[in-house]
Amino acid sequence: MLENIALAAAVGAADENSLTALANKGVYKRALRDAENTSLDFTEMGDTALVIVGGEKCVIRTPLAESKCSCPSRSVCRHILTAIMLLKTALPADLPTPEAAPEALPETPAKAAAEPEAPAAPALTNAEIERVRGCAKMCTELLRGLLTQGLVRVHESAPEDFELAAVACHAAKMAECERLMRWLGGRLADCAARRASFDSRRFTERLLEAADRLAELSEGELTPEKLGSFRSEYQPVAGELDIVPVGHRAKVGGEYEGDVFYFLNADESAEPRFLTFSDMRPAYYDSARRRQPPANPWGLGVPMSSMMKQRMRLVGAKVCGGRLSSSKETVVTAQSGAVLDSPMIHKLMVTDFREIIVTLARRRSDRETDRLFFIYPKRLKGHSFDKHTQLLRMTFEDERGSTADCAVKYRAETKGFVELLERLCAKMTAAPARIFSLLVSADISEGRLCFYPIEVYDFIMPIELHGFTLPEKFEVTPDTGRFTEDIRRHITAVRDYLTRVMETGLGGVQGAGTLPRESRELGMARLAELTEGLQTASESCRHSLDDNSPAALEAMRRLKRYLDLAEDRLAPIAALSALEKERSV
């Protein structure tokens, strides 16, 4: 039995996520198999434990990332992970158990209106503040180092460096930074392997988001709220919650895969109206774990997929950001057949796509439940399948003649859904008078309104539909539309410059060219100054032996913040303008 309490606590708290972060997914899986076929052989030596694994000597110490192995590996190897797993069998019986895993993917919690505010977290001690500041400094230096060398010269050890930084963030209780550093490490692995899924622009955006978060922790007052939360904070719903199932989709790709079930809150005065329940698992689980039974929450005794035609009444429900908890305290007290062709659904049907753009602009939310809409298009204007991008694209027309696209990417896992949509497209083309309604997730991308279809209904035929009048402040003239499009294209060009800096590194990046002049011509003098600031900082790194990466990273952060604000304000205007332009063609 492990006698050292600190080491025992570290070993006891080590779970799949933290062990994967120490090495990588492949090493973790190999260690898991090795541990199943290996018996524990260890000797406790003060605050360390010497474990023999496969003929190698592993010295396990706290923090676990500093453990050593006699094998040639210079990083955390499978022997070390195996040793940690084996040491779990030697933990003291009275060792406190670690916190339970979060019930769903972390997201900004939504406070229940009827619930009192949770008590404030205790202030950080001087030692905790010092640890956070030190970790933030280390992570920032890692970002600057990557920015200096660029993605084209990314070192093969970079993914491991970011994973170790994520572990350090976890130890310092920097929850949001841990998620960002782990995401960056995962994408760097994609970059190093030259995978087509790697997106340089998306990576640049997230790196600068991490830089912003780290700067916030390095400066000014430091509070527990700034560190973020490892767990989703679900808030209890007072009384009963009446939910109606409206859709389901399988989520594939990314770090988590599984099923998302969609419900409508029958209370018309409630916010949000849409709710989801997610049955998700890490995508790197081995095949045996992927075959584990689906979730059957709320005492149902059957998988959620079996209940998607039943209206349910919940007691003890908990909600976080529109997501329902699988809490054992939640029970189903009544159920009946769900009826979707009803006035409750009819009232939510959108026939004018401008209404969706205005709603998105007012909500300004990234939560999926705030981006869900029922649409009742006038007709399917066209559809196509791009073999190069593997995208099925459907163009729907609203009652005013404006169009918006629905797009679904073909994957092996989405084959059935894509084939169903293709059959529906054929039916809608053959019988234009037949109307289908859809549940979609809406977004504004590259100045256009776009949809992702979640469910298609051929039986919801509204008798009455609500009208929509565009608010005066959202009215767009042709001249405004053209000017907005010019600005949007220019912002895209500046974002491309930011991405080039990240790709080539500070030592090889080229100048901003005519971008500052074009910014001034468009009346955006501040954008010109910020772009020139980045160009100056980059050139100083290329022509000087001094480390000027802090100034370059700061210039990139400021430029990104300006672009985000400008794009956020322009998005609804650009999307409305695009609708009017399509309508006039």
Backbone torsions as a table, in degrees:
resi	resn	phi	psi	omega
1	MET	NA	138.5	178.0
2	LEU	-69.5	126.0	-178.8
3	GLU	-91.8	-33.0	-177.7
4	ASN	-71.1	115.9	-174.0
5	ILE	-65.3	-41.9	-177.9
6	ALA	-63.0	-44.5	179.8
7	LEU	-67.4	-41.6	178.9
8	ALA	-61.8	-40.1	179.7
9	ALA	-65.3	-41.2	179.3
10	ALA	-64.1	-43.3	178.9
11	VAL	-66.4	-41.5	-179.9
12	GLY	-64.9	-32.8	-178.6
13	ALA	-82.4	-13.0	-178.2
14	ALA	-70.4	117.1	177.6
15	ASP	-119.6	-172.7	-176.3
16	GLU	-58.8	-43.2	-177.8
17	ASN	-64.1	-46.3	-176.6
18	SER	-70.6	-36.0	179.0
19	LEU	-70.7	-37.1	175.5
20	THR	-63.0	-38.4	179.2
21	ALA	-65.3	-32.4	179.2
22	LEU	-66.3	-33.4	-178.0
23	ALA	-126.0	-102.3	172.7
24	ASN	-162.9	177.9	-173.5
25	LYS	-65.0	-41.8	-179.5
26	GLY	-63.6	-44.4	179.5
27	VAL	-63.7	-40.4	179.3
28	TYR	-60.9	-45.9	-178.9
29	LYS	-62.1	-41.8	179.2
30	ARG	-63.9	-42.7	179.4
31	ALA	-64.0	-36.4	179.3
32	LEU	-62.4	-42.0	178.1
33	ARG	-67.3	-41.1	179.9
34	ASP	-62.8	-40.3	-177.6
35	ALA	-64.1	-30.6	-179.6
36	GLU	-68.4	-24.0	-175.0
37	ASN	-114.3	17.9	-176.7
38	THR	-129.7	139.3	176.2
39	SER	-96.1	154.4	-176.4
40	LEU	-77.0	128.4	175.1
41	ASP	-134.4	100.1	-173.8
42	PHE	-141.1	158.3	175.0
43	THR	-132.6	126.6	179.6
44	GLU	-83.4	130.1	-176.9
45	MET	-128.9	88.7	-178.8
46	GLY	65.7	-119.2	-179.6
47	ASP	-96.2	16.9	177.8
48	THR	-129.2	169.1	175.6
49	ALA	-132.8	128.1	177.4
50	LEU	-94.7	115.9	-177.3
51	VAL	-117.6	132.0	177.3
52	ILE	-94.1	120.4	-179.4
53	VAL	-132.4	117.0	177.1
54	GLY	56.2	34.6	-179.6
55	GLY	82.7	-3.7	178.5
56	GLU	-100.9	150.6	179.7
57	LYS	-101.4	119.4	-179.9
58	CYS	-110.7	125.8	176.0
59	VAL	-102.1	109.3	-176.7
60	ILE	-97.6	125.9	-179.3
61	ARG	-141.3	171.0	176.0
62	THR	-101.8	139.7	-8.5
63	PRO	-66.3	154.1	-173.3
64	LEU	-60.9	-26.5	-179.6
65	ALA	-64.2	-18.7	-179.1
66	GLU	-94.3	8.3	176.6
67	SER	-66.1	152.2	-176.5
68	LYS	-125.0	155.1	178.4
69	CYS	-135.5	150.0	-178.6
70	SER	-79.0	-6.5	179.6
71	CYS	-73.6	167.1	-175.7
72	PRO	-66.4	-16.3	-176.1
73	SER	-60.0	137.1	179.3
74	ARG	-93.9	-7.2	180.0
75	SER	-115.7	-176.2	178.0
76	VAL	-66.9	117.2	-172.9
77	CYS	-101.5	179.4	-179.3
78	ARG	-67.8	-28.1	178.6
79	HIS	-64.2	-42.2	179.6
80	ILE	-64.6	-45.4	179.3
81	LEU	-62.8	-41.0	178.3
82	THR	-61.9	-42.6	179.5
83	ALA	-60.6	-42.5	179.4
84	ILE	-63.3	-42.9	178.9
85	MET	-62.5	-40.9	-179.6
86	LEU	-67.6	-36.8	-179.8
87	LEU	-64.4	-20.2	178.1
88	LYS	-61.4	-25.2	-180.0
89	THR	-78.2	-8.3	-178.5
90	ALA	-111.4	18.3	-178.3
91	LEU	-75.6	147.5	176.1
92	PRO	-60.1	145.8	-177.2
93	ALA	-66.0	-28.6	-177.0
94	ASP	-95.5	15.1	179.4
95	LEU	-68.9	130.2	178.5
96	PRO	-60.1	139.0	179.5
97	THR	-79.3	147.3	178.7
98	PRO	-70.0	165.1	179.6
99	GLU	-59.7	147.8	176.4
100	ALA	-66.4	155.0	179.9
101	ALA	-68.2	151.9	179.0
102	PRO	-62.2	149.8	-174.9
103	GLU	-78.2	-14.0	178.8
104	ALA	-159.1	174.4	-179.8
105	LEU	-61.5	140.6	-177.3
106	PRO	-61.4	142.4	174.8
107	GLU	-156.7	159.5	179.4
108	THR	-57.9	121.9	-175.0
109	PRO	-69.4	146.5	175.9
110	ALA	-103.7	124.6	-178.2
111	LYS	-77.6	134.8	176.2
112	ALA	-74.5	132.7	-174.0
113	ALA	-61.6	-34.3	-175.0
114	ALA	-86.7	-4.8	-175.4
115	GLU	-96.7	144.1	176.7
116	PRO	-70.3	155.6	178.5
117	GLU	-63.5	139.7	178.3
118	ALA	-68.1	148.9	179.4
119	PRO	-61.3	144.4	-177.4
120	ALA	-65.4	143.8	178.6
121	ALA	-68.1	147.2	-179.8
122	PRO	-61.6	146.9	-179.2
123	ALA	-62.6	152.0	-180.0
124	LEU	-73.9	144.0	176.2
125	THR	-79.1	165.5	178.3
126	ASN	-60.0	-37.8	179.2
127	ALA	-65.7	-40.1	179.3
128	GLU	-67.3	-41.0	178.7
129	ILE	-62.5	-43.9	179.6
130	GLU	-62.1	-39.1	179.6
131	ARG	-67.0	-41.4	178.9
132	VAL	-64.6	-45.9	180.0
133	ARG	-60.6	-42.9	179.6
134	GLY	-64.3	-41.7	178.8
135	CYS	-66.9	-40.9	178.8
136	ALA	-62.5	-39.8	178.4
137	LYS	-63.9	-43.9	179.8
138	MET	-62.5	-43.9	180.0
139	CYS	-66.0	-40.2	178.9
140	THR	-63.3	-40.7	177.2
141	GLU	-62.9	-34.1	177.5
142	LEU	-66.2	-41.8	177.4
143	LEU	-63.4	-43.2	-179.2
144	ARG	-65.2	-38.7	178.2
145	GLY	-62.1	-42.4	178.6
146	LEU	-66.0	-40.3	179.0
147	LEU	-64.3	-36.9	-179.1
148	THR	-65.7	-44.9	-176.6
149	GLN	-83.8	-28.6	178.6
150	GLY	85.0	158.9	-178.5
151	LEU	-67.7	-27.0	-178.5
152	VAL	-69.4	-19.1	179.8
153	ARG	-121.1	29.0	-177.0
154	VAL	-63.4	133.3	-177.7
155	HIS	-78.5	148.7	-177.4
156	GLU	-63.5	-20.4	179.3
157	SER	-86.1	-5.8	-175.9
158	ALA	-58.0	-44.5	178.9
159	PRO	-57.9	-40.6	179.4
160	GLU	-66.9	-36.6	178.5
161	ASP	-61.3	-41.6	-179.3
162	PHE	-72.5	-34.0	176.4
163	GLU	-64.5	-42.0	177.9
164	LEU	-65.3	-36.6	176.4
165	ALA	-64.2	-37.0	177.3
166	ALA	-64.2	-39.1	177.3
167	VAL	-62.9	-42.2	178.3
168	ALA	-62.9	-39.6	177.4
169	CYS	-63.1	-39.6	179.2
170	HIS	-62.1	-44.2	180.0
171	ALA	-63.0	-32.8	179.6
172	ALA	-87.9	5.0	178.8
173	LYS	63.9	30.5	178.1
174	MET	-94.7	78.6	-169.3
175	ALA	-60.4	-49.3	-176.3
176	GLU	-66.8	-39.6	178.2
177	CYS	-65.3	-37.0	177.6
178	GLU	-59.8	-45.5	-179.7
179	ARG	-62.3	-42.7	-178.6
180	LEU	-66.8	-44.8	-179.0
181	MET	-65.6	-38.0	178.3
182	ARG	-67.4	-38.9	177.5
183	TRP	-63.1	-45.5	179.8
184	LEU	-61.8	-41.0	178.2
185	GLY	-62.5	-41.5	178.1
186	GLY	-63.4	-40.5	-179.5
187	ARG	-73.1	-31.2	176.2
188	LEU	-64.0	-34.4	175.3
189	ALA	-62.8	-39.9	176.2
190	ASP	-63.7	-41.1	-179.5
191	CYS	-64.6	-46.2	-178.7
192	ALA	-63.0	-32.9	179.3
193	ALA	-86.1	1.9	179.8
194	ARG	55.7	41.8	178.9
195	ARG	-77.3	142.7	-178.1
196	ALA	-66.3	-21.4	-178.3
197	SER	-72.7	-13.8	-177.8
198	PHE	-70.8	131.3	-178.1
199	ASP	-117.7	108.7	-176.4
200	SER	-61.8	-41.4	-178.0
201	ARG	-66.4	-44.2	179.3
202	ARG	-62.7	-39.8	178.6
203	PHE	-63.2	-43.4	179.4
204	THR	-60.7	-42.5	179.5
205	GLU	-60.8	-45.9	-177.4
206	ARG	-70.9	-34.8	177.4
207	LEU	-62.4	-42.4	179.2
208	LEU	-71.6	-29.1	172.8
209	GLU	-64.2	-41.5	176.9
210	ALA	-64.6	-40.6	178.9
211	ALA	-62.0	-39.7	177.2
212	ASP	-62.4	-45.7	-178.1
213	ARG	-64.1	-41.8	-180.0
214	LEU	-67.4	-37.8	177.8
215	ALA	-64.3	-37.1	178.9
216	GLU	-63.9	-34.5	-180.0
217	LEU	-80.5	-18.5	-177.2
218	SER	-90.3	-15.5	-174.4
219	GLU	-125.6	152.2	173.2
220	GLY	69.0	-164.8	-177.7
221	GLU	-71.4	138.9	-178.2
222	LEU	-111.1	121.6	-179.0
223	THR	-124.2	159.1	177.9
224	PRO	-58.5	-32.5	-179.3
225	GLU	-62.7	-33.4	-179.8
226	LYS	-68.9	-22.5	-178.5
227	LEU	-76.6	-21.8	-176.7
228	GLY	88.4	177.7	-176.7
229	SER	-124.3	140.0	177.0
230	PHE	-78.5	-21.4	-176.1
231	ARG	-119.0	146.0	172.5
232	SER	-72.5	136.2	-178.5
233	GLU	-98.8	96.6	-179.8
234	TYR	-81.3	136.0	-179.8
235	GLN	-106.9	134.9	179.9
236	PRO	-68.2	144.1	176.9
237	VAL	-95.5	124.8	-179.3
238	ALA	-67.6	136.5	176.6
239	GLY	72.1	-146.1	-176.7
240	GLU	-98.1	150.7	176.7
241	LEU	-122.0	116.0	-178.0
242	ASP	-99.1	115.5	-176.0
243	ILE	-122.0	144.5	-179.7
244	VAL	-118.5	123.3	179.2
245	PRO	-69.0	132.4	-178.4
246	VAL	-127.4	-8.4	-179.5
247	GLY	179.5	168.4	179.8
248	HIS	-154.5	142.1	172.5
249	ARG	-144.0	150.1	175.2
250	ALA	-91.7	127.2	179.5
251	LYS	-97.2	120.6	179.4
252	VAL	-126.7	156.0	-177.2
253	GLY	84.3	151.4	-177.9
254	GLY	89.3	-172.5	-174.2
255	GLU	-83.6	-17.8	177.7
256	TYR	-126.4	140.2	178.9
257	GLU	-133.7	155.7	179.1
258	GLY	156.4	-147.9	-175.8
259	ASP	-122.8	141.2	175.0
260	VAL	-119.9	127.0	-179.3
261	PHE	-109.9	135.9	-173.5
262	TYR	-111.5	137.5	-178.8
263	PHE	-133.5	156.4	174.2
264	LEU	-113.0	129.8	175.5
265	ASN	-71.8	121.7	-176.9
266	ALA	-69.2	-15.7	177.3
267	ASP	-78.5	109.3	-174.2
268	GLU	-68.7	-15.3	179.2
269	SER	-95.1	-1.2	-175.1
270	ALA	-81.0	152.8	172.6
271	GLU	-134.2	130.4	-4.0
272	PRO	-79.5	156.5	179.1
273	ARG	-73.1	-36.8	-178.5
274	PHE	-92.6	142.0	177.2
275	LEU	-132.8	154.9	178.8
276	THR	-131.8	155.8	169.2
277	PHE	-127.7	126.8	-175.2
278	SER	-111.6	131.9	172.6
279	ASP	-114.1	84.0	-171.2
280	MET	-114.9	151.0	176.3
281	ARG	-138.8	151.3	175.5
282	PRO	-56.1	135.7	-175.3
283	ALA	-67.6	-18.4	-177.1
284	TYR	-90.7	7.6	173.0
285	TYR	-60.3	145.8	178.1
286	ASP	-72.8	171.2	-172.8
287	SER	-60.0	-34.1	-179.4
288	ALA	-63.3	-40.3	-179.2
289	ARG	-74.6	-30.9	178.3
290	ARG	-64.9	-24.7	-178.6
291	ARG	-87.4	3.6	179.6
292	GLN	-64.6	149.9	-172.0
293	PRO	-61.5	149.6	178.4
294	PRO	-68.0	161.0	-178.0
295	ALA	-68.3	139.4	173.1
296	ASN	-129.7	78.5	-172.8
297	PRO	-75.7	175.9	168.8
298	TRP	61.2	26.0	178.4
299	GLY	69.9	20.2	-177.1
300	LEU	-68.6	-37.6	-178.3
301	GLY	79.4	-1.9	177.6
302	VAL	-134.9	157.9	178.6
303	PRO	-61.2	152.0	-179.3
304	MET	-59.3	-34.0	-179.2
305	SER	-59.2	-25.1	179.6
306	SER	-78.1	-11.4	-175.0
307	MET	-105.9	10.0	-172.0
308	MET	-81.5	12.6	170.6
309	LYS	-122.6	14.0	-176.8
310	GLN	-118.0	127.9	170.1
311	ARG	-76.7	131.7	-173.2
312	MET	-124.5	145.6	174.9
313	ARG	-112.5	121.1	-176.5
314	LEU	-106.6	144.0	172.1
315	VAL	-123.2	136.6	-177.7
316	GLY	79.9	21.0	-178.7
317	ALA	-68.4	149.2	176.3
318	LYS	-129.3	139.9	-175.0
319	VAL	-132.0	141.7	174.5
320	CYS	-138.7	113.0	177.7
321	GLY	57.3	34.4	-179.7
322	GLY	86.8	0.8	-179.6
323	ARG	-104.2	134.7	178.4
324	LEU	-85.4	140.1	179.6
325	SER	-84.8	153.6	174.9
326	SER	-92.8	20.2	-175.6
327	SER	-50.9	140.5	177.2
328	LYS	-68.0	-15.4	178.7
329	GLU	-76.2	-14.6	179.9
330	THR	-88.9	131.1	179.0
331	VAL	-134.2	151.2	175.4
332	VAL	-91.2	119.5	-177.9
333	THR	-98.5	-18.3	179.4
334	ALA	-158.3	151.0	176.7
335	GLN	-150.6	150.4	179.5
336	SER	-153.6	167.7	-179.4
337	GLY	-62.3	133.6	-179.1
338	ALA	-81.0	133.9	177.4
339	VAL	-117.9	111.9	-177.4
340	LEU	-92.8	-26.6	178.1
341	ASP	-82.7	75.0	-172.9
342	SER	-141.0	161.5	178.7
343	PRO	-56.1	-33.4	-179.7
344	MET	-59.2	-41.3	179.0
345	ILE	-78.5	-39.1	-178.1
346	HIS	-57.3	-38.9	-178.0
347	LYS	-63.6	-23.0	-177.0
348	LEU	-95.6	-6.5	-178.3
349	MET	-68.7	129.7	-179.3
350	VAL	-103.2	127.2	177.8
351	THR	-111.7	-11.8	-179.6
352	ASP	-118.2	111.1	-174.8
353	PHE	-61.9	-20.8	177.9
354	ARG	-62.5	-31.5	179.9
355	GLU	-61.2	-38.0	-179.9
356	ILE	-66.7	-43.0	179.7
357	ILE	-61.7	-44.5	179.7
358	VAL	-63.9	-41.6	179.7
359	THR	-63.5	-43.4	178.1
360	LEU	-62.5	-39.9	-179.3
361	ALA	-65.8	-35.7	-178.1
362	ARG	-76.8	-36.8	-177.6
363	ARG	-77.9	-38.3	-179.0
364	ARG	45.6	56.1	-175.2
365	SER	-127.7	146.1	175.1
366	ASP	-97.3	-2.8	179.6
367	ARG	-69.8	135.3	-178.0
368	GLU	-60.0	-39.6	-176.8
369	THR	-65.9	-19.1	176.2
370	ASP	-87.5	-3.1	-177.8
371	ARG	-116.8	13.9	-179.2
372	LEU	-94.9	139.0	-179.3
373	PHE	-146.4	146.2	165.0
374	PHE	-89.8	129.4	176.4
375	ILE	-120.2	147.5	179.9
376	TYR	-128.6	78.9	-174.5
377	PRO	-70.0	157.5	179.0
378	LYS	-70.9	-39.3	179.4
379	ARG	-167.4	165.6	171.1
380	LEU	-89.1	113.9	-175.8
381	LYS	-78.7	-29.3	179.6
382	GLY	179.0	164.1	176.4
383	HIS	-151.3	154.2	-179.1
384	SER	-156.8	159.5	175.9
385	PHE	-124.6	119.9	-179.8
386	ASP	-90.2	110.8	-178.0
387	LYS	-67.7	-26.5	-179.3
388	HIS	-72.2	-47.9	-179.1
389	THR	-92.1	-8.2	-178.5
390	GLN	59.2	39.0	-179.6
391	LEU	-111.1	128.8	168.3
392	LEU	-91.6	121.4	-176.7
393	ARG	-118.4	128.4	178.0
394	MET	-119.8	132.9	-179.9
395	THR	-109.1	117.3	-179.5
396	PHE	-104.5	147.1	179.1
397	GLU	-114.5	135.5	179.1
398	ASP	-91.0	-174.8	-174.4
399	GLU	-66.5	-20.2	179.4
400	ARG	-91.6	-6.8	-178.1
401	GLY	95.4	4.7	176.4
402	SER	-81.4	154.0	-176.6
403	THR	-123.7	152.9	174.1
404	ALA	-147.3	150.1	-175.0
405	ASP	-99.9	142.7	167.4
406	CYS	-107.7	133.0	-179.0
407	ALA	-134.1	136.5	177.7
408	VAL	-133.0	129.9	178.9
409	LYS	-86.1	133.4	-179.8
410	TYR	-79.6	124.7	171.4
411	ARG	-135.1	167.0	178.0
412	ALA	-58.8	-37.6	-177.1
413	GLU	-74.3	-22.8	-178.7
414	THR	-104.1	10.4	-176.3
415	LYS	-54.4	-47.9	-178.0
416	GLY	-61.1	-42.7	-178.7
417	PHE	-67.1	-42.6	179.6
418	VAL	-64.0	-42.1	179.3
419	GLU	-64.8	-36.8	176.0
420	LEU	-63.1	-43.9	179.2
421	LEU	-63.8	-38.7	178.2
422	GLU	-63.0	-40.1	178.0
423	ARG	-65.5	-40.3	177.9
424	LEU	-64.4	-39.5	177.8
425	CYS	-60.8	-41.2	179.0
426	ALA	-63.6	-41.6	178.8
427	LYS	-65.0	-42.7	-177.8
428	MET	-69.3	-32.1	177.5
429	THR	-72.7	-39.8	-178.9
430	ALA	-71.4	-31.0	-179.1
431	ALA	-128.1	79.6	-175.5
432	PRO	-59.0	-23.8	-177.6
433	ALA	-77.4	-16.1	-179.3
434	ARG	-81.7	125.4	-174.7
435	ILE	-105.8	135.7	174.5
436	PHE	-112.8	151.0	173.0
437	SER	-115.1	156.5	-174.3
438	LEU	-137.6	151.3	165.0
439	LEU	-101.4	122.1	-175.7
440	VAL	-131.3	156.9	168.1
441	SER	-101.2	125.6	-173.0
442	ALA	-108.2	149.5	178.3
443	ASP	-154.5	163.1	173.5
444	ILE	-111.9	116.3	-176.3
445	SER	-129.8	127.5	179.8
446	GLU	52.9	41.2	175.4
447	GLY	77.6	12.3	-179.4
448	ARG	-132.5	147.6	173.5
449	LEU	-76.1	132.3	178.7
450	CYS	-139.1	155.1	-177.2
451	PHE	-122.1	152.5	165.8
452	TYR	-119.9	119.8	-176.6
453	PRO	-75.0	134.0	176.8
454	ILE	-107.2	-43.3	179.6
455	GLU	-146.0	144.9	177.6
456	VAL	-121.4	132.1	-178.2
457	TYR	-118.0	134.6	175.4
458	ASP	-111.1	12.1	-176.1
459	PHE	-123.5	-3.2	178.2
460	ILE	-93.5	107.7	-177.9
461	MET	-122.0	87.6	-176.0
462	PRO	-58.9	136.1	175.5
463	ILE	-81.5	-42.5	178.3
464	GLU	-124.6	142.4	178.7
465	LEU	-127.8	143.7	179.9
466	HIS	-77.2	149.0	177.2
467	GLY	-89.1	174.8	179.0
468	PHE	-144.2	134.2	175.7
469	THR	-118.7	125.9	-177.6
470	LEU	-68.6	124.9	177.0
471	PRO	-59.1	147.8	-174.9
472	GLU	-57.9	-38.6	-176.1
473	LYS	-68.5	-14.2	179.3
474	PHE	-98.8	0.2	-179.7
475	GLU	-68.4	136.7	-174.8
476	VAL	-123.7	127.9	175.0
477	THR	-89.6	162.0	177.8
478	PRO	-56.7	-40.6	179.7
479	ASP	-64.8	-42.7	177.6
480	THR	-61.4	-41.2	-180.0
481	GLY	-61.9	-44.1	-179.7
482	ARG	-66.3	-41.6	179.7
483	PHE	-65.3	-41.6	178.4
484	THR	-61.7	-40.2	179.8
485	GLU	-66.3	-37.7	177.2
486	ASP	-62.7	-43.6	179.8
487	ILE	-65.6	-42.4	-178.7
488	ARG	-61.6	-42.3	178.3
489	ARG	-63.5	-37.7	-179.9
490	HIS	-67.7	-41.7	177.7
491	ILE	-60.8	-39.8	177.1
492	THR	-61.4	-39.5	179.2
493	ALA	-65.5	-38.6	178.4
494	VAL	-68.7	-38.4	175.7
495	ARG	-61.7	-37.9	177.4
496	ASP	-61.8	-36.8	178.2
497	TYR	-65.1	-43.4	176.3
498	LEU	-57.3	-44.1	-179.3
499	THR	-65.2	-38.3	178.8
500	ARG	-63.2	-38.7	177.2
501	VAL	-59.5	-43.9	-179.9
502	MET	-66.7	-38.1	-176.9
503	GLU	-70.6	-48.3	-173.3
504	THR	-88.9	-18.7	-177.6
505	GLY	85.2	163.0	-175.6
506	LEU	-67.8	-23.0	-179.8
507	GLY	-82.1	-14.0	-175.8
508	GLY	-126.2	-1.2	-176.4
509	VAL	-68.4	142.8	176.0
510	GLN	-88.7	170.4	-177.1
511	GLY	-70.4	173.7	-178.3
512	ALA	-80.1	-4.7	177.5
513	GLY	63.4	-130.1	-175.8
514	THR	-91.3	5.5	-175.4
515	LEU	-58.4	-46.0	179.5
516	PRO	-60.0	-41.7	180.0
517	ARG	-63.8	-42.4	179.8
518	GLU	-64.9	-35.4	177.8
519	SER	-61.5	-44.0	-179.3
520	ARG	-67.0	-37.0	178.5
521	GLU	-63.7	-28.3	179.0
522	LEU	-89.9	3.8	178.6
523	GLY	80.9	23.5	-177.7
524	MET	-115.7	69.1	-175.9
525	ALA	-64.1	-36.8	-179.7
526	ARG	-64.7	-39.6	177.3
527	LEU	-63.1	-38.4	177.7
528	ALA	-61.9	-43.3	179.7
529	GLU	-62.9	-42.5	-179.0
530	LEU	-66.8	-39.5	178.9
531	THR	-66.0	-42.4	177.7
532	GLU	-65.6	-34.0	177.9
533	GLY	-62.6	-41.8	177.2
534	LEU	-67.2	-39.7	179.5
535	GLN	-62.9	-43.0	179.2
536	THR	-63.6	-44.8	-179.6
537	ALA	-64.0	-38.6	-179.9
538	SER	-67.2	-42.6	-179.8
539	GLU	-65.4	-35.4	179.1
540	SER	-66.2	-31.0	177.0
541	CYS	-72.4	-32.2	-177.0
542	ARG	-79.2	-29.6	-173.8
543	HIS	-109.4	10.6	-178.2
544	SER	-135.0	149.6	176.1
545	LEU	-83.2	-11.3	178.6
546	ASP	-73.7	152.6	177.6
547	ASP	-84.1	100.0	179.4
548	ASN	-103.4	16.5	-179.0
549	SER	-63.2	-32.1	177.0
550	PRO	-58.4	-41.8	179.9
551	ALA	-67.3	-38.0	-179.9
552	ALA	-66.8	-43.4	179.1
553	LEU	-64.2	-40.5	177.8
554	GLU	-63.4	-40.5	178.3
555	ALA	-63.7	-39.0	178.9
556	MET	-67.6	-39.1	178.7
557	ARG	-61.7	-45.7	-179.0
558	ARG	-64.8	-41.0	-179.2
559	LEU	-65.3	-42.7	179.5
560	LYS	-62.8	-42.1	-179.8
561	ARG	-60.8	-40.6	178.7
562	TYR	-63.5	-45.7	-178.1
563	LEU	-63.6	-40.5	179.6
564	ASP	-62.6	-44.4	-179.5
565	LEU	-65.1	-44.5	-179.7
566	ALA	-63.4	-43.7	-178.5
567	GLU	-67.9	-36.2	178.9
568	ASP	-62.6	-38.8	179.9
569	ARG	-76.1	-31.6	-176.4
570	LEU	-82.9	-25.6	-171.3
571	ALA	-52.6	-52.6	-178.8
572	PRO	-65.0	-36.4	179.3
573	ILE	-65.6	-44.3	179.6
574	ALA	-63.6	-41.5	-178.9
575	ALA	-67.5	-41.9	176.9
576	LEU	-63.9	-40.1	178.4
577	SER	-62.9	-40.7	179.4
578	ALA	-64.7	-37.7	177.4
579	LEU	-62.5	-44.5	-179.5
580	GLU	-66.2	-37.3	179.7
581	LYS	-64.3	-43.8	178.5
582	GLU	-64.4	-37.1	-176.9
583	ARG	-67.7	-31.9	-176.8
584	SER	-83.0	-12.3	-178.6
585	VAL	-73.3	NA	NA
